[in-house]
Amino acid sequence: MPRLTREEVEHVAYLARLSLTEEEKEMFTEQLNRILEAFAKLQELQTEDVEPLSHVIPLKNVFAEDEGKDWQSLTTEEALANAPEQENNHFVVPRIVED
Amino acid sequence: MSKYLPVVGMEVHAELLTETKMFCRCSTKFGAPPNTQTCPICLGFPGVLPVTNKKAVEFTIMTALALNCEIASYAHFARKNYFYPDLPKNYQISQYELPLGKNGKLEIEVSGRKKDIRIRRVHLEEDTGRLIHIGDKSYIDFNRSGVPLMEIVTEPDINSPEEAKEFLERLRLLLQYLGVCDGKMEEGSLRCEPNISLYDLETNTWGTKVEIKNLGSIRAVGEALEYEINRQLKILEAGGKIEQETRGWNEEKKETFPMRGKEEAHDYRYFPEPDIPPIVVDERWMAEIRRQIPELPAQKEERFVRGMGLSREEAHILIVSLPLAKLFEEAVSQYTEAKKIANWLISDFQGILNTERKSIEEVPFNAQLLVEMLKLLDEGTISIRIAKEIFPEVVLKGKSPKRIVEERGLLQITDEEAIREIVREVIEEEKDAVEQYLKGKEKAIGFLMGQIMRKTKGKANPSLTSRVLKEELEELKR
């Protein structure tokens, strides 16, 4: 089985916007590879005639009616309460597009 | 252009006209103050349980049916993972390998040529928050976060800006008729991202795709594609290479530009959304949704032609604007002469809207007012000339024609004696014209009629006046 490389770990970390130390990169490469090995073991099972399963609980079509009169949205103050930065009732982040 | 064929595929996002959001019951109302329509679910708090809006699912299935799609009997949502501040959960709940609808088509017609644009898929997802970039900061309003969003993706079957515009017109009209989306591109409730490449007809090779964003109107889609075709053509003819990228549309400069900074890694790591049970569409539910499909544009056009005696052109002009078609149908329910109503709506009413640069929704006009005016005409209370004169006020102010006529003293003169008196005055004043008429120049009668109308400010009943004028002239012959 191909092993997960350190570069792939860095890529996944970047996608999740995690900054890892050199030691962590080492550790996660090792740990993730062990997880993959466990799954490789599972893949040895014969599953040819088994339908893919996306949900383990036998539920389907759980819907809500399109009706909002009993629904309580948050106030703007509540919504923004945990925002690291806010201004004029907006969440604020560093600018993410160039001109 | 002979060597290259433009190849365009379209990705359209339509905000669905539900009262509440996709997975929570916060309001979807447009234009509310920022961050007033949010809750832990649409703000992406941990530990919450999203519950699917049934109507949004039905709207999507309905649209897929109207686009001749195959409907998935089993579908589920998927998490599309990416980091961007408009997405508080860091994943968007969308659909991936099992969309609600696939393999459909929509017919378009450009300069008399009909063509099917194949629909690859129709799926349901949630909208993201709205970002505003000012200075070195980006501001986020999450009111839009979680609004039901339907995505419609075509095959690359579109080969010109005209076809692209026609496709969007048809699709928007269909969505409006279905009542699933209001189609307001300026407000962003309908968004369109075309991708375009140039196919080399000599070497039979596909070009590199460029995606265009920020298109605020159907007109802009046409202009941006036109621009992009020329830009790519110039590069290719100079022996250059097209870069695969996303470009924005600058409405002021009328040009596309590379959108740096929005280059995310397209590595979405989709997986089935574990919190939301799958959707199973059985025959019964599908039949129920099919029954809810209202009369669609093509059917309406046919009914206007066959059932109401309109010409194909008239019917078409009426149906391409749903509010206009509605206005027409309402008027027809109160007044039998459909053709007359169509004429007034198509030429006069639309003429006024064009001059004033207003949309139907912006004027306080309704079917009742038109019918009232048509009845005044039929009764002979007003002349056609007066009707045309007062119509702009009826349309723009929503004022009763009867009241305008009364207030301005525009009632038609139908009193024969009064008319005869005016006719005699004009005959007295316009001796030359009378002379010519008596010498056999029939046309002079038109001039005399005109003078009478001028004197009465158009209030003289035309047929009565014409008869009296002829009588008086005959009298002179003797």
Interface residues (C-beta under 8 A of the other chain):
Chain A: H11 Y14 L15 A16 R17 S54 H55 I57 L59 K60 N61 V62 F63 A64 E65 D66 E67 G68 D70 W71 Q72 S73 L74 T75 T76 A79 L80 E87 N88 N89 H90 F91 V92 V93 P94 R95 I96 V97 E98
Chain B: T18 E19 T20 C24 R25 C26 S27 P33 P34 N35 T36 Q37 T38 C39 P40 L43 V51 T52 N53 K54 K55 A56 V57 H76 N81 Y82 F83 Y84 P85 N90 L131 I132 H133 G135 D136 K137 S138 Y139 I140 D141 F142 M259 R260 G261 K262 A265 D267 R269 P272 P274 I276 P277 P278 I279 V280
